[in-house]
Amino acid sequence: MLNKYQGCLLGGAAGDALGFAVEFLRDFEIFKKYGENGITEHQLCNGVAQISDDTQMTLFTAEALLSPKSNSVISSLHLSYLDWYQTQYNEWKEGESGLLAERELFSSRAPGNTCLSALEKGVCGTIESPINHSKGCGGVMRVAPIALYYHGKGKSQKAVDLLAARAAAITHGHPLGYIPAAFFVHILEEVLSQKTIEEAVKNSIEIVPQIFKNSKNAPVVADLLVRALELAEDPYLDDLEAIQMLGEGWVAEETLAIAVYCCQKHKNDFSSALIAAVNHSGDSDSTGAVAGNIIGASLDVSAIPEKYTKDLELKELILNTAQRLYQAT
């Protein structure tokens, strides 16, 4: 199980770093620059495969759970995200604790405007009182630690799923900005319980809409995930064609659907899943991160090729965070 935890977080960071290099390129630009297979290995900056805000915020999600600053989980998450906000604008200084002591985190890595503007207000968004109407993917891409932390703790799946949605709603107020986070965490919970990716996705489609039964948006996510599974079974489609049918990943439901497609299509091959997840026109680091979380949890850390880990920024911190989440169960 520790291997699954490490696979989830390290896989997410690996996908994030792979996609970060091509996040703002169109698909034809990626293939022109990197060849017919697109980007297949990390592009290094000063010898490091840099993570983006996706992995940064994932680590701050984990810290909020492991070292809470409030009796309320949501308040603790909000305070932790405010700490992350500081790393995007301020210089590192000695004497801080927790993640604020990590000098490498004090670097602006194309942070999402919605996350920044929501946190700048200093108000914690909720499902009941949305802070904006954004359905961007900045809420879904950071919540994997919620599945890891609560796995095996006796908390009901629906309660954990709802918590993930509430975590996303701190910064993303549109239902399609936070409901996909519930689907994502449910999928991870199922995968950690030894379900196949297909089983996990189908179970999420059955259960998560029950949590949001008065919302017209949960079926939108469910339908797109059904489509992703269908496309993964089509032998005549290549990955880019299939992903274009699902979207570009700038909004949360598309990010999750693209990740699900790639993980199901390449369910036994971490590298192929990651490569498919980032070589498209769209939010490549977020689709890579979410795909890496899912396939990494499914296959575990032993399935991640060394080329995705040897130069990965903050690798030891990520592995240590996974171990702490495991030990908290």
C-alpha positions in Angstrom: 0.0 0.0 0.0 2.9 2.4 0.7 4.0 1.7 -2.9 0.6 2.8 -4.1 0.7 6.0 -2.1 4.2 6.8 -3.4 3.1 5.9 -6.9 0.2 8.2 -6.7 2.1 11.3 -5.6 5.3 10.6 -7.5 3.3 9.7 -10.6 1.3 12.9 -10.4 4.5 15.0 -10.0 6.1 13.2 -12.9 3.1 13.8 -15.2 3.0 17.4 -14.0 6.6 18.0 -14.9 6.3 16.3 -18.2 3.3 18.4 -19.2 4.7 21.6 -17.7 7.2 21.9 -20.6 4.4 22.0 -23.2 1.5 23.4 -21.3 0.9 26.4 -23.6 1.8 24.7 -26.9 -0.6 23.5 -29.5 -0.4 19.8 -30.5 1.2 20.5 -33.8 3.8 22.7 -32.1 4.6 19.9 -29.6 5.2 17.4 -32.4 7.2 19.8 -34.5 9.5 20.5 -31.5 9.8 17.0 -30.1 9.2 14.7 -33.0 6.4 12.4 -34.1 5.9 10.9 -30.6 5.8 14.3 -28.9 7.5 14.9 -25.6 8.5 11.6 -23.9 10.9 12.6 -21.3 11.4 15.5 -18.9 12.9 18.7 -20.2 15.4 19.8 -17.5 16.0 23.4 -16.3 19.3 23.7 -14.5 19.4 19.9 -14.3 15.9 19.6 -12.7 12.5 18.5 -14.1 10.4 21.3 -12.7 7.0 20.8 -11.2 4.2 23.3 -11.7 1.7 24.8 -9.3 -0.3 21.5 -9.6 2.2 19.6 -7.5 3.0 22.6 -5.3 -0.7 22.8 -4.3 -1.0 19.0 -3.9 1.8 19.2 -1.4 0.0 22.0 0.5 -3.2 19.9 0.5 -1.3 17.1 2.1 0.2 19.5 4.7 -3.2 20.8 5.7 -4.2 17.2 6.5 -1.0 16.1 8.2 -0.3 19.3 10.2 -3.7 21.0 10.5 -3.9 24.7 11.4 -7.5 24.5 12.4 -10.1 22.1 13.8 -12.0 22.5 10.6 -10.5 20.5 7.7 -11.7 23.1 5.1 -10.3 26.0 7.2 -7.0 24.2 7.5 -6.9 23.6 3.7 -7.7 27.3 3.1 -4.9 28.4 5.4 -2.5 26.0 3.7 -3.4 27.3 0.3 -2.8 30.9 1.6 0.7 29.7 2.5 1.1 28.4 -1.0 -0.1 31.8 -2.3 2.8 33.4 -0.4 5.3 31.2 -2.2 4.2 32.6 -5.5 5.0 36.2 -4.6 7.5 36.3 -1.6 11.1 35.4 -1.2 12.0 32.4 1.0 13.3 33.3 4.4 14.9 31.3 7.2 13.0 30.3 10.3 9.8 29.1 8.7 8.3 25.7 9.4 6.5 23.1 7.4 6.4 23.6 3.6 7.3 27.2 4.0 10.8 26.0 5.0 11.2 24.5 1.6 13.2 27.0 -0.5 12.4 25.3 -3.8 8.7 25.9 -3.3 9.2 29.6 -3.5 8.9 29.8 -7.2 6.0 30.9 -9.4 5.2 28.1 -11.8 2.4 29.4 -14.0 -0.1 29.5 -11.2 -3.8 29.5 -12.1 -5.4 32.9 -12.2 -8.5 31.6 -10.5 -6.6 30.2 -7.6 -4.6 33.4 -7.2 -7.6 35.7 -7.4 -9.7 33.6 -5.0 -7.0 33.3 -2.4 -6.2 37.0 -2.8 -9.7 37.8 -1.4 -8.8 36.1 1.9 -12.3 34.5 1.9 -12.8 30.7 1.9 -15.2 29.7 -0.9 -17.8 27.1 -0.2 -20.3 25.1 -2.1 -23.1 27.1 -0.4 -21.4 30.5 -0.9 -19.3 30.2 -4.0 -16.4 32.6 -4.3 -16.7 32.8 -8.1 -18.1 30.9 -11.0 -15.0 29.3 -12.3 -15.0 25.7 -13.5 -11.2 25.6 -14.2 -9.1 22.6 -13.3 -7.3 24.3 -10.4 -9.6 22.6 -7.9 -9.4 19.0 -9.2 -5.6 18.8 -9.8 -4.6 19.3 -6.1 -6.9 16.9 -4.1 -5.3 13.5 -4.5 -3.9 13.6 -0.9 -7.5 13.6 0.4 -8.0 10.1 -0.9 -4.7 9.0 0.5 -5.1 10.5 3.9 -8.6 9.1 4.5 -8.2 5.7 3.0 -8.7 3.0 5.6 -9.8 5.5 8.3 -13.4 4.4 8.4 -14.8 7.6 6.9 -17.5 6.9 4.4 -16.6 7.2 0.7 -19.3 9.7 0.1 -18.1 11.9 3.0 -14.6 11.8 1.6 -15.8 12.6 -1.9 -17.8 15.5 -0.6 -14.8 16.8 1.3 -12.8 16.8 -2.0 -15.5 18.8 -3.6 -15.5 21.3 -0.7 -11.7 21.5 -1.0 -12.0 22.4 -4.6 -14.8 24.9 -3.9 -12.4 27.0 -1.8 -11.2 28.5 -5.0 -13.6 27.3 -7.7 -17.3 28.1 -7.3 -18.9 26.6 -10.4 -20.3 23.1 -9.7 -18.2 21.8 -12.6 -15.2 23.3 -10.8 -15.7 21.2 -7.7 -17.8 18.1 -8.5 -15.0 16.6 -10.7 -12.8 16.6 -7.6 -15.3 14.3 -5.9 -15.2 11.9 -8.9 -11.4 12.0 -8.9 -11.0 11.2 -5.2 -13.6 8.5 -5.5 -11.6 6.9 -8.4 -8.4 7.0 -6.3 -10.1 5.5 -3.3 -11.4 2.6 -5.4 -7.9 2.1 -7.0 -6.3 2.0 -3.6 -8.8 -0.7 -2.7 -7.5 -2.8 -5.5 -10.2 -2.0 -8.1 -9.2 -1.8 -11.7 -9.3 1.7 -13.2 -12.4 0.8 -15.2 -14.2 -0.5 -12.1 -13.1 2.6 -10.2 -14.5 4.9 -12.8 -17.7 3.0 -13.2 -18.2 3.0 -9.4 -17.6 6.8 -9.3 -20.2 7.2 -12.0 -22.7 5.3 -10.0 -22.1 6.8 -6.6 -20.9 10.4 -6.8 -24.0 11.7 -8.6 -26.0 10.5 -5.5 -24.1 13.1 -3.4 -25.1 15.9 -5.8 -28.5 14.6 -6.7 -30.0 18.0 -7.0 -27.3 19.2 -9.4 -27.6 19.0 -13.1 -23.8 19.1 -13.4 -22.9 15.7 -11.9 -24.5 13.9 -14.8 -22.4 16.1 -17.2 -19.2 14.7 -15.5 -20.5 11.2 -15.4 -21.4 11.3 -19.1 -18.0 12.6 -20.1 -16.3 9.8 -18.1 -18.5 7.2 -19.8 -17.3 8.7 -23.1 -13.7 8.5 -22.0 -14.0 4.8 -21.2 -15.7 4.1 -24.5 -13.0 5.9 -26.5 -10.4 3.9 -24.6 -11.9 0.8 -26.1 -11.9 2.0 -29.7 -8.9 0.4 -31.5 -9.2 2.7 -34.5 -8.6 6.0 -32.6 -5.2 7.3 -31.8 -4.7 9.1 -28.5 -4.7 12.6 -29.9 -8.0 12.0 -31.8 -9.6 10.6 -28.7 -8.4 13.4 -26.4 -9.7 16.0 -28.9 -13.1 14.5 -28.5 -13.0 15.0 -24.8 -11.6 18.6 -24.7 -8.4 20.4 -23.8 -8.4 20.0 -20.1 -8.6 23.7 -19.1 -11.8 22.9 -17.2 -12.1 20.3 -14.5 -14.4 17.7 -16.1 -12.2 17.6 -19.2 -9.0 17.3 -17.2 -10.4 14.3 -15.4 -11.9 12.7 -18.5 -8.6 13.0 -20.5 -6.7 11.5 -17.6 -9.2 8.6 -17.3 -9.0 7.9 -21.0 -5.2 7.8 -20.9 -5.1 5.6 -17.9 -7.6 3.1 -19.1 -6.2 3.0 -22.7 -2.7 2.4 -21.3 -3.7 0.7 -18.0 -0.6 -1.5 -17.8 2.0 1.1 -19.0 2.8 4.1 -16.9 5.0 5.8 -19.5 2.4 5.4 -22.4 -0.4 6.8 -20.2 1.7 9.8 -19.2 2.9 10.5 -22.8 -0.7 10.4 -24.1 -1.9 12.6 -21.3 0.4 15.6 -22.1 0.8 15.5 -25.9 -2.3 17.6 -26.9 -3.4 21.2 -27.2 -4.5 22.1 -23.7 -3.6 22.1 -20.0 -0.9 19.4 -20.4 0.5 19.7 -16.9 -2.9 19.2 -15.2 -4.0 16.3 -17.4 -0.5 14.8 -16.9 -0.7 15.3 -13.1 -4.2 13.7 -12.7 -3.3 10.8 -15.0 -0.1 10.3 -13.1 -1.9 10.2 -9.8 -4.4 7.5 -11.1 -2.0 5.3 -13.0 0.7 5.7 -10.3 -1.8 4.5 -7.6 -3.0 1.7 -9.8 0.4 0.3 -10.9 2.4 1.6 -7.8 5.7 3.3 -7.6 7.7 0.3 -9.0 6.1 0.8 -12.4 7.4 4.4 -12.8 10.5 4.3 -15.1 13.6 5.9 -13.7 13.6 8.6 -16.4 10.6 10.2 -14.7 12.0 10.2 -11.2 15.8 10.7 -11.3 15.8 14.4 -11.9 12.3 15.2 -10.5 12.2 18.4 -8.5 11.4 17.8 -4.8 11.4 14.0 -5.3 12.4 13.2 -1.7 9.8 15.6 -0.2 7.1 14.0 -2.4 8.1 10.5 -1.3 8.2 11.6 2.3 4.8 13.2 2.0 3.4 10.0 0.6 4.9 8.0 3.5 3.4 10.4 6.1 0.0 10.1 4.5 0.4 6.3 4.5 1.4 6.3 8.2 -1.6 8.5 9.0 -4.0 5.8 7.9 
